Amino acid sequence: AIYILLVLFLGAFVAGFILLVMGAMNFDFSNSEIPPGVNQPVKLRIIHVFLISRAVVGKILENIGICSQVSFVRYMQDRKFQGVDPKLFIEDLWFEKVPVRIYQPKVPSACQRRGVLFFHGGGWIFGSLETHEKLCRFIARESESVVVAVGYRLAPEHKYPAAYEDCLSATIHFMKNIEHYGVDPARVIVCGDSAGGNLAAAVSQTLVGRSDLPKLRAQILIYPGLQALDFNLPSYQQNRGVPLLFRERAAFYVLQYLDGNASNLEEVLEGSHISIDIKLNYRKWVSPDNIPEKFKVRGYKPHVLLDSTTEVYETVKRFCEPNLCPLLAEDAVVQQLPETFILTCEYDVLRDDGLLYKKRLEDNGVRVTWYHLEDGFHGIINMFNGVWLSFSSGK
């Protein structure tokens, strides 16, 4: 009884301390919005509060010199222990210098299995083999596939193109040694959520030019971020304050991935980081005009094109590289891409990235399966199987 009282006291003390600090640091929940269309909004709000609280504790620890905020958040994310899975062989290996975790079904198969390279989300800053462990196990069990989760290097310690290079290296290594895993070389898939979807798309584009490797069977892009030219597309305006990914945070993440410096955040958000000439050049691919009208009815206002200074453009000009922003790849590359599955969520700032890529693929003759979660929000896939903070749409 004394132990329980002590735990409750400490919990109350910590909670009160966090709320006090949040008040002192002017944390404002009014800039967040959970639209009426979101299913189970109370659950989403609880998760949002928990994530903010974790970030606040990390900031406190950083301010008193114990550890960085990023390190603390990563540490807390990785405190997940799934235990043994009776249906899977799970093994941690290294592909070249990249850590991977392989999930193989224990049930014998009469033929070679499909292989899935999985790249986790987390804004290129967060996420790990641990954060997506439950999801990778689920995919391996339910589809009876060999799943290879890739633990790529994270920003800002490792800037672009480190994450992309790790995912590409792990994929090539797997395809060159595919016989060791009982995988059909004609049925290899790249898959990822959010930043992982970005990496999957970039890897898929790179591999179309490799004649020494089997062709990818498909790419699965789960609410991917695919461009950094326009943060004023309809979905960025409509969902700017919807958890779990705010518009400002999306721009911050891609800047951290690019060069570990978010000093040009305001220019990126207002659209004055890329010159008008370059924007017009890519407007055939990155434009609200390519978004179906039904997605513009909820609070969208056309944005005036702004020009960029040479100084700002020089710091972010790599945003025009397809390995960073796959939506900007040339048609000659897009035409060779494999069959594609794209998942978008209505209440997600990255929704229109997926819609624009869907149109590009279809315009270039690539077969696309598109699934849209009308009540979905960014990050919902990782909440498909929680104890009580789970969302049926995620499953």
C-alpha positions as CSV (number, residue, x, y, z in Angstrom):
1,A,0.0,0.0,0.0
2,I,2.9,2.4,0.9
3,Y,4.5,1.6,-2.5
4,I,1.3,2.4,-4.4
5,L,0.8,5.6,-2.5
6,L,4.4,6.6,-3.3
7,V,3.9,5.9,-7.0
8,L,0.7,7.9,-7.0
9,F,2.4,10.8,-5.2
10,L,5.3,10.9,-7.5
11,G,3.0,10.7,-10.5
12,A,0.9,13.6,-9.3
13,F,4.1,15.6,-8.5
14,V,5.5,15.0,-11.9
15,A,2.2,15.8,-13.7
16,G,1.9,19.0,-11.7
17,F,5.4,20.0,-12.4
18,I,5.0,19.4,-16.1
19,L,1.8,21.5,-16.2
20,L,3.5,24.2,-14.2
21,V,6.5,24.3,-16.6
22,M,4.2,24.1,-19.7
23,G,2.4,27.2,-18.3
24,A,5.6,28.9,-17.7
25,M,6.8,28.1,-21.2
26,N,3.6,29.4,-22.7
27,F,2.6,26.1,-24.3
28,D,-0.7,27.0,-26.1
29,F,-3.1,24.2,-26.8
30,S,-5.3,26.7,-28.7
31,N,-3.1,26.4,-31.8
32,S,-4.1,22.8,-32.1
33,E,-7.4,21.7,-33.6
34,I,-9.1,18.3,-33.8
35,P,-11.7,18.5,-36.5
36,P,-15.2,17.1,-36.0
37,G,-14.5,14.4,-38.6
38,V,-11.8,12.7,-36.6
39,N,-13.0,9.5,-35.0
40,Q,-12.5,9.3,-31.2
41,P,-11.2,12.8,-30.8
42,V,-10.7,12.4,-27.0
43,K,-8.1,9.7,-27.6
44,L,-6.2,11.8,-30.0
45,R,-6.2,14.7,-27.6
46,I,-4.8,12.5,-24.8
47,I,-2.0,11.2,-27.1
48,H,-1.2,14.8,-28.1
49,V,-1.0,15.9,-24.5
50,F,1.3,13.0,-23.7
51,L,3.6,13.8,-26.6
52,I,3.8,17.5,-25.6
53,S,4.5,16.5,-21.9
54,R,7.3,14.2,-23.1
55,A,8.8,17.0,-25.1
56,V,8.6,19.4,-22.2
57,V,10.4,17.0,-19.8
58,G,13.0,16.6,-22.5
59,K,13.4,20.4,-22.7
60,I,13.8,20.6,-18.9
61,L,16.5,17.9,-18.9
62,E,18.3,19.8,-21.8
63,N,18.1,23.1,-19.9
64,I,19.7,21.6,-16.8
65,G,22.4,19.8,-18.8
66,I,21.4,16.2,-18.4
67,C,20.7,15.3,-22.0
68,S,19.3,16.8,-25.2
69,Q,15.6,17.0,-25.8
70,V,16.0,14.9,-28.9
71,S,17.9,12.2,-27.0
72,F,15.3,12.0,-24.3
73,V,12.4,11.7,-26.7
74,R,14.2,9.0,-28.6
75,Y,14.9,7.2,-25.3
76,M,11.3,7.3,-24.3
77,Q,10.1,6.1,-27.8
78,D,12.4,3.1,-27.6
79,R,11.0,1.9,-24.2
80,K,8.9,-0.8,-25.9
81,F,9.6,-4.5,-25.2
82,Q,7.4,-6.8,-27.3
83,G,8.9,-10.1,-26.1
84,V,9.1,-13.3,-28.2
85,D,6.6,-13.8,-31.0
86,P,5.5,-17.4,-31.3
87,K,4.9,-17.0,-35.1
88,L,8.1,-15.3,-36.1
89,F,11.8,-15.7,-36.2
90,I,13.2,-12.2,-35.4
91,E,16.9,-11.4,-35.8
92,D,19.0,-8.3,-35.6
93,L,21.7,-8.0,-38.3
94,W,23.8,-5.5,-40.2
95,F,23.5,-5.0,-43.9
96,E,26.9,-3.4,-44.7
97,K,27.0,-0.7,-42.0
98,V,23.2,-0.4,-41.6
99,P,21.4,-2.1,-38.7
100,V,18.3,-4.1,-39.7
101,R,15.8,-6.3,-38.0
102,I,14.4,-9.3,-40.0
103,Y,11.1,-10.9,-39.3
104,Q,10.5,-14.4,-40.9
105,P,7.3,-16.4,-40.5
106,K,7.9,-19.8,-38.7
107,V,5.2,-21.6,-40.7
108,P,6.8,-23.4,-43.7
109,S,6.0,-22.1,-47.1
110,A,5.6,-24.2,-50.2
111,C,7.1,-21.4,-52.3
112,Q,9.4,-18.4,-52.0
113,R,7.9,-15.6,-49.9
114,R,7.6,-11.9,-50.7
115,G,10.1,-9.6,-49.2
116,V,9.3,-6.2,-47.6
117,L,11.9,-3.5,-46.9
118,F,10.3,-1.3,-44.3
119,F,11.5,2.2,-43.6
120,H,10.1,3.8,-40.4
121,G,8.7,7.3,-40.1
122,G,9.6,9.9,-37.5
123,G,10.5,13.0,-39.5
124,W,14.0,11.7,-40.2
125,I,14.8,12.7,-36.6
126,F,12.8,10.2,-34.6
127,G,11.7,6.6,-35.0
128,S,13.7,3.4,-34.8
129,L,13.5,-0.4,-35.1
130,E,11.7,-0.3,-31.8
131,T,9.0,2.3,-32.5
132,H,7.7,0.2,-35.5
133,E,8.3,-3.2,-34.1
134,K,4.6,-4.0,-33.5
135,L,3.7,-2.9,-37.0
136,C,6.5,-4.9,-38.7
137,R,5.5,-8.0,-36.8
138,F,1.9,-7.5,-37.9
139,I,2.9,-7.2,-41.5
140,A,5.1,-10.2,-41.4
141,R,2.5,-12.4,-39.7
142,E,-0.6,-11.3,-41.6
143,S,1.0,-11.3,-45.1
144,E,3.4,-14.2,-44.4
145,S,6.2,-12.1,-45.7
146,V,9.8,-11.7,-44.8
147,V,10.1,-8.1,-43.5
148,V,13.3,-6.2,-43.2
149,A,13.1,-3.1,-41.0
150,V,15.9,-0.7,-41.6
151,G,17.5,1.4,-38.8
152,Y,18.8,4.2,-40.9
153,R,20.8,7.1,-39.5
154,L,18.9,10.0,-38.1
155,A,19.1,13.8,-38.4
156,P,20.3,16.3,-37.3
157,E,23.4,14.3,-36.4
158,H,23.4,12.7,-39.8
159,K,22.1,15.0,-42.5
160,Y,20.7,14.3,-46.0
161,P,21.5,12.1,-47.8
162,A,22.5,9.8,-44.9
163,A,19.0,8.3,-44.3
164,Y,18.4,7.8,-48.0
165,E,21.8,6.2,-48.5
166,D,21.3,3.8,-45.7
167,C,17.9,2.7,-47.0
168,L,19.3,2.3,-50.5
169,S,22.3,0.4,-49.3
170,A,20.2,-2.0,-47.1
171,T,17.8,-2.6,-50.0
172,I,20.6,-3.4,-52.5
173,H,22.3,-5.7,-50.0
174,F,19.1,-7.6,-49.4
175,M,18.4,-8.0,-53.1
176,K,21.9,-9.3,-53.8
177,N,21.6,-11.9,-51.0
178,I,18.0,-12.7,-51.4
179,E,18.5,-16.5,-51.6
180,H,19.5,-16.6,-47.9
181,Y,16.0,-15.5,-46.9
182,G,13.8,-17.7,-49.1
183,V,12.4,-14.6,-50.9
184,D,11.2,-14.5,-54.5
185,P,13.4,-11.9,-56.3
186,A,10.3,-10.9,-58.4
187,R,8.3,-10.1,-55.3
188,V,10.4,-7.5,-53.3
189,I,8.5,-4.4,-52.0
190,V,9.7,-1.2,-50.5
191,C,7.4,0.3,-47.8
192,G,7.4,3.2,-45.4
193,D,5.3,5.6,-43.4
194,S,5.7,9.4,-43.4
195,A,9.5,10.1,-43.7
196,G,9.8,6.4,-44.4
197,G,7.4,6.8,-47.3
198,N,9.7,9.5,-48.6
199,L,12.6,7.2,-48.4
200,A,10.8,4.3,-50.0
201,A,9.8,6.5,-52.9
202,A,13.4,7.8,-53.3
203,V,14.8,4.3,-53.2
204,S,12.3,3.0,-55.7
205,Q,13.2,5.8,-58.1
206,T,16.9,5.1,-57.8
207,L,16.5,1.4,-58.5
208,V,14.7,1.8,-61.8
209,G,18.1,2.4,-63.4
210,R,19.7,-0.7,-62.0
211,S,19.9,-3.4,-64.5
212,D,22.0,-5.6,-62.2
213,L,19.2,-6.1,-59.7
214,P,15.7,-7.5,-59.9
215,K,12.9,-5.0,-60.5
216,L,10.9,-4.0,-57.5
217,R,7.5,-5.5,-57.4
218,A,5.8,-2.6,-55.7
219,Q,6.1,0.4,-53.5
220,I,3.8,1.1,-50.5
221,L,3.7,4.8,-49.4
222,I,1.9,5.5,-46.2
223,Y,1.1,9.2,-45.9
224,P,4.4,10.1,-47.4
225,G,6.1,13.5,-47.4
226,L,7.3,14.0,-51.0
227,Q,8.1,17.7,-51.6
228,A,9.3,20.8,-49.8
229,L,8.5,23.5,-52.4
230,D,5.0,24.4,-51.2
231,F,3.8,24.3,-47.6
232,N,0.6,26.2,-48.5
233,L,-1.2,23.4,-50.5
234,P,-4.8,22.9,-49.3
235,S,-4.0,20.1,-46.9
236,Y,-1.2,22.2,-45.2
237,Q,-3.7,25.0,-44.7
238,Q,-6.6,22.9,-43.6
239,N,-4.7,20.7,-41.2
240,R,-2.0,23.1,-40.0
241,G,-2.9,22.5,-36.3
242,V,-4.2,18.9,-36.4
243,P,-2.2,16.5,-34.3
244,L,0.0,14.6,-34.6
245,L,1.9,16.6,-37.3
246,F,1.5,20.4,-37.5
247,R,2.4,22.3,-40.6
248,E,5.2,24.1,-38.9
249,R,6.7,20.9,-37.6
250,A,6.6,19.3,-41.0
251,A,8.7,22.1,-42.4
252,F,11.0,22.0,-39.4
253,Y,11.7,18.3,-39.9
254,V,12.6,18.6,-43.5
255,L,15.0,21.4,-42.7
256,Q,16.6,19.4,-40.0
257,Y,17.0,16.5,-42.4
258,L,18.5,18.8,-45.0
259,D,21.2,20.5,-43.0
260,G,20.3,20.4,-39.3
261,N,19.4,24.1,-39.3
262,A,15.9,25.5,-39.2
263,S,16.9,29.1,-39.4
264,N,15.0,29.5,-42.7
265,L,11.7,28.1,-41.3
266,E,9.7,31.2,-41.8
267,E,10.8,31.6,-45.4
268,V,9.9,27.9,-46.1
269,L,6.5,28.3,-44.5
270,E,5.6,31.4,-46.5
271,G,7.1,30.0,-49.7
272,S,9.9,32.5,-50.2
273,H,12.7,29.9,-50.1
274,I,12.5,28.9,-53.8
275,S,12.6,31.4,-56.7
276,I,9.4,32.0,-58.7
277,D,11.2,30.7,-61.9
278,I,11.9,27.3,-60.3
279,K,8.4,27.1,-58.8
280,L,6.8,27.8,-62.1
281,N,9.0,25.1,-63.7
282,Y,7.7,22.6,-61.2
283,R,4.2,23.9,-61.1
284,K,3.1,21.2,-63.6
285,W,3.6,18.8,-60.7
286,V,3.4,20.8,-57.5
287,S,0.2,22.9,-57.7
288,P,-3.2,23.2,-56.0
289,D,-4.6,22.9,-59.6
290,N,-3.7,19.2,-59.5
291,I,-5.7,18.6,-56.3
292,P,-9.3,17.4,-56.9
293,E,-11.8,20.2,-56.0
294,K,-13.5,18.1,-53.3
295,F,-10.3,18.5,-51.2
296,K,-10.4,22.3,-51.4
297,V,-13.8,23.0,-49.9
298,R,-12.6,22.9,-46.3
299,G,-10.9,26.3,-45.5
300,Y,-8.5,26.7,-48.4
301,K,-7.3,30.1,-49.8
302,P,-5.0,30.3,-52.9
303,H,-1.5,31.4,-51.9
304,V,0.4,34.2,-53.7
305,L,3.7,33.1,-55.2
306,L,6.6,34.8,-53.4
307,D,10.2,35.1,-54.8
308,S,13.3,34.1,-52.9
309,T,16.6,35.8,-52.1
310,T,19.7,34.2,-53.5
311,E,21.0,33.7,-49.9
312,V,18.0,31.7,-48.7
313,Y,17.8,29.7,-51.9
314,E,21.5,28.7,-51.7
315,T,20.8,27.1,-48.3
316,V,17.8,25.0,-49.4
317,K,18.4,24.5,-53.1
318,R,18.7,20.7,-52.6
319,F,15.0,20.7,-52.0
320,C,14.9,20.3,-55.7
321,E,16.7,17.0,-55.7
322,P,14.4,14.0,-56.2
323,N,16.3,11.9,-53.6
324,L,15.0,14.4,-51.1
325,C,11.7,15.4,-52.8
326,P,10.6,12.4,-55.0
327,L,7.7,14.3,-56.4
328,L,10.1,16.3,-58.5
329,A,11.6,13.3,-60.4
330,E,11.5,13.5,-64.2
331,D,8.8,11.7,-66.2
332,A,11.4,9.3,-67.6
333,V,12.0,8.0,-64.1
334,V,8.4,8.0,-63.0
335,Q,7.3,6.0,-66.0
336,Q,9.5,3.1,-64.9
337,L,8.2,2.9,-61.3
338,P,6.6,-0.3,-60.0
339,E,2.9,-0.7,-59.1
340,T,2.2,1.6,-56.2
341,F,-0.1,1.7,-53.1
342,I,-0.6,5.1,-51.5
343,L,-2.4,5.8,-48.3
344,T,-3.6,9.3,-47.5
345,C,-5.5,10.7,-44.5
346,E,-8.0,13.5,-44.7
347,Y,-6.7,15.3,-41.5
348,D,-3.0,15.2,-42.4
349,V,-0.8,18.0,-43.7
350,L,0.9,15.5,-46.0
351,R,-2.4,14.4,-47.7
352,D,-1.8,16.5,-50.8
353,D,1.8,15.2,-51.3
354,G,0.2,11.8,-51.7
355,L,-2.5,13.1,-54.0
356,L,0.0,14.9,-56.2
357,Y,2.2,11.8,-56.5
358,K,-0.9,9.6,-57.3
359,K,-1.7,11.9,-60.2
360,R,1.9,11.9,-61.4
361,L,2.1,8.1,-61.4
362,E,-1.2,7.7,-63.1
363,D,-0.3,10.3,-65.8
364,N,2.8,8.3,-66.5
365,G,1.0,4.9,-66.8
366,V,1.9,3.5,-63.4
367,R,-0.8,1.4,-61.8
368,V,-1.9,3.0,-58.5
369,T,-4.0,1.7,-55.6
370,W,-5.1,4.6,-53.5
371,Y,-6.8,4.3,-50.1
372,H,-8.0,7.4,-48.3
373,L,-8.9,7.4,-44.6
374,E,-11.7,9.9,-44.3
375,D,-11.4,10.1,-40.5
376,G,-7.6,9.5,-40.5
377,F,-4.8,11.7,-39.2
378,H,-1.0,11.6,-39.5
379,G,0.5,8.8,-37.5
380,I,-2.6,6.7,-37.2
381,I,-1.0,3.5,-38.6
382,N,1.2,3.1,-35.6
383,M,-1.9,3.1,-33.3
384,F,-3.7,0.1,-34.8
385,N,-3.3,-2.3,-31.9
386,G,-2.9,-0.4,-28.7
387,V,-4.5,-1.4,-25.4
388,W,-7.0,1.4,-25.3
389,L,-5.4,4.3,-27.2
390,S,-5.9,2.6,-30.5
391,F,-7.9,3.6,-33.6
392,S,-9.7,1.1,-35.7
393,S,-9.0,3.1,-38.9
394,G,-5.3,2.5,-38.3
395,K,-5.8,-1.3,-38.6
